[in-house]
């Protein structure tokens, strides 16, 4: 039995999704809840690794009990409600479905969409504390236009090494960005970006780069040169983790109602 879970969480209290020695992770909390539900240890495999303090509107993970011989017979459609009994208030399973044994929530994803939320007002909003990055420098219509112009240079299949945290080790730094845009609703500015994969801190560095564009530190036309340089030092700052949300994961032929 292998289930795909759709999960939402506020990442403030966690050291990221992946199990780590230095703190409580979302994965470890889910493993404990699954074991309490099925009375046996369970494998929980996530669609992505998230940094400490990063949130998810829609995170996907597979669940598989180690011993399936004497587990409770819980209908698939009731697993979400049953697991939530054992989960803290900042993590919730929203839905579940049965998937094939060969399904992998990370490698079978066609693309992922992230949001980066920016509270753009001189005064901070306590109701968005650790749920959006506070950026007090005014992003007016002209600056928003510059950010969107810069964002379009990031679309396509390119080497994004310049937007990866230094010291990261991966086989390839080439990714395909499907779209990247910036929108404003009142005092909330949101960067929306989708790609077939992301490098470590890639979205946060892109967010910082676009914010540097808004202040005139980087021109929109400089983005292709930064990308081609493959030099992390030429890109913008790494924006805080609190503004980042995994918003959507798209799979072929798999979609929750």
N, C-alpha and C positions, 0 to 999 in steps of 0.2 A: 504494500500500500504506500503510495507516494502522493502527497497532497501539495498543491500550490496555494499558499496563503497570500492574501492581499492585506498589507499592514500599514497603519499610520502611527507615527510616533513624534513626540517632541524630544529632540536629542540633547537638551540642555544638561540633564543629569547623567549622561552616558559618555563613555570614552570612544564613541563611534559604534558601528554595528558589530564589527569583528571582535571575537573574544580576545582580550588582552590581559596581561598580568598586572597592569598598573591601574585597573579600575573596572567598574561594572559596565558591561556592554549590552546593547540591545539583544544581540545574539544569545548571550548567556541567560538573560531574563526569559527569552522565548524558550530556550532549552529547558529551563527549570519548570516553566508553565506546562510545556508539552509532556515532560516526565510526570508531573503531578496528574495530568489528565489521563495519560495512557499507562501509567504504572510501570514504565520501562524507559530507559534513556532513549532519546530521539535525536536523529541528525537534523539540524536546521542549516540549510545552505541558502545564503542570500544572493540577491541579484547584483549587489554592489557593496563595496566597502565605503563607509562614510566616516568623515572626520569627527572628532569630539565636538559636540555642540551642534551638529548638522541635523536637520529635521527631514521628515518624509511625509508627503501627502499620499503617496502610493508607492510602497516598497513591497517587493515580492520575494518570497522565500519558500523553499520546499521543506516539507516535514516528512520524516520517515522513521517510525519506531524501530529500535534494534531488534526486538523480539515481538513478532506479530501473532504469536500463538494464543496468548491469553489477554489480549488488549480489549478494552470495552468496545462494544459495537456501537459506535457513534455515527449516525448518518452524516455524510459529508456536509450537507447544508446546515448542520448544527454545530460543526466544529468551532466556528468563529465564536459563537456565544459561549460555548463550553470553555474554550481557552481563555476568554476574557475574564472568567471568574478568578483565574490564577494570575492575571497580569495587573501591574500597577496602572494608575489612571492616565499616565502619559504614553502608554503603548496600548494599541487595540488592534485585534484582528478583525478586519471588515468583511472578509468573505473567504471562501475556500472552494477548491475543486480538485477532482482526481486528475492526475496526469500520468503519462507513461514513464516507465523506469528510466528511459534514456533522456528525459527532459532535464535541462539544466537552466536555472533561472538567470544565470549570468550569460552563458555562452549562446543561449537560444534567443536572447533579446535582439530585436532588429535595431532599435535605438532607444535612448533614454532622453527624457526632457528634465532639465533643472530650471528652477527659478531662483533668482537672487533678489531679495527684497530689501529696499533701502528706504528708511524713514528720512525724508528730506525736509527738515525744518530746523530752525536754530534751536528750538527747545526739544528735548527728548520726550518721548511718550512712554510712561511707565507701563502701559498695557502692551507695549511691543518690546519690553525689556527681554533681551536674548531671543527674540522672535523676528527681529529685523535689525539691520545695521543702521546705526544713527549716523547720518552724514549731514552736517549743518550748513555746508556751502550750497547756495542756491543753484538748482539745476533748472534754468528757465527754458523756454521753448527752443531758443537757438542752441543752447547747450545740449538739450535732448536730441535735437536734429543732428548735431555733431556726433553724439554717441551712437546714434543709429547708422550714420554714415560709416563710422569706424567699424561697427559691428558687421556690416555687410562684407568687409574685407576678410572676415574670419570664416565665411561660409565656403564650403567646398572641401575637397580632399587635400590636406596640407600636412606638413610636419609642424606639430605644435610644441616642439621642445622648448621654445622660448616662454611658454606658458605652463611649464611643469616645475614643481618644486625642485630646487637643487639637491642633488644626492639621490634622486629617485633612480631606480634601475628597472628598465623595461626593455623588451626585445625590439619594439618599434614605437616611435613617437608620432607616427602618422595616423591621423583620424579624419573622419568625414563629418563635418558640421552641416546639418541639414538646414538649420535656420538659427538666426540670432537677432533679437530685436529688443528694444527698450521702450517701455510704455509708462505713462503716468496716470494715476487716478488720485486726485487730491494731492496729499503730501506723500503718497507712497509711490516710489519709482520701482519698477520691476524689470529685471533683465531676464529674458526667456531664451534658453539655448537648448538645442537638441543635437545629438551626435550618436554615431554608432559605438562610441566609447569615449572615455575621458581619462586623462592623465591625472596623477596625484596633484591636487590643488588647482587643476586647470580652470575650473569655473570661477574659483575665487580670485585667481590671478587675472583672468579676463575681466571680471567685475572691477577689480582694482585698476586695470588698464583703462577701461571705459570711463571710470570716475576721474582718472587723470586727464582723459580727453575732455571731460566736462569742465575742468579747471584750466584748460589750455596748456597743461604741462606736456601733453602729447597731441600732435595733430592727427586728424583722421587719416590723412594720406601717409602717415608714418607707419601705420599698422602693417602693410605688406613688408616693409623693410625690417620691422621688428620680427615678424614671422620668419622671414628668410634668414635672418641673422642666427636663429636658433640659440640666442643668448638670453638667458633669464634676466640678466641685469638690465636689459633694454626695455623690458615690459614693465607694467605698473606694479603697484604694491599688492600684496595678498590681502584681499578683503576679509573681514572677520567671518568666522564660521557661522555665527548666529543668523546670518541672512540667507543661508543656503538651504534649499529644499529640493529633494528628489521629488519631482511632481508627477512623472508618468513614465511607464516602461511599456513598450509596444512589442508584442510577440505575434508571430505569424499563426493564425488560426486559433489563438487563445485570447479570450476577452471575457471579463466578468460582466454580467448584466448590470 
